[in-house]
Amino acid sequence: MEDRDTFLKEFRGETLGTVSAQSSADELFQNQTIRPILKLQNDLFIAVFINYINKNKRDFYSYSVEKKLQTIENSIQKDIKFRNSLKGIVMGLFTIDEYDAYIQNSSNLNKRMMNLLIERLKSQVQLFEVQNSN
């Protein structure tokens, strides 16, 4: 297990965001674990979302930018099956210690995780302009 945990931490890279003595445990987890995983998995999240809209939101490509942004948010907030799939993509890269920390406060950490992912996808909405048949 130690080899896996060491590999995961090295593979994911450095802490993203500010960490200080005043940082809460959730903030530390967000910046040391969630943000690096989201960055690492970004291309996969893009592909997964393109697949999701191709299967579930066929007219997405004709939406205004504002409606696309709302659709990104609603898809992740309201489609529980899709949301759980996205959580799994993140959680699969947790170390055992990170998983133990996560389960202590999973509700708040899930909110942080999904909000960060929503913002990440929204900031890349231009990638969802042309229908992609991946």
VENFEN-V243107 format. One record per helix or strand of 3 or more residues. SS is the DSSP state (@ for helix, = for strand). FROM is the first residue (numbers start at 1). TO is the last residue. If there is no record, write none. Layout:
ss:SS from:FROM to:TO
ss:SS from:FROM to:TO
//
This chain:
ss:@ from:2 to:12
ss:@ from:25 to:40
ss:@ from:42 to:56
ss:@ from:58 to:62
ss:@ from:65 to:78
ss:@ from:80 to:91
ss:@ from:96 to:104
ss:@ from:106 to:122
ss:@ from:125 to:128
//
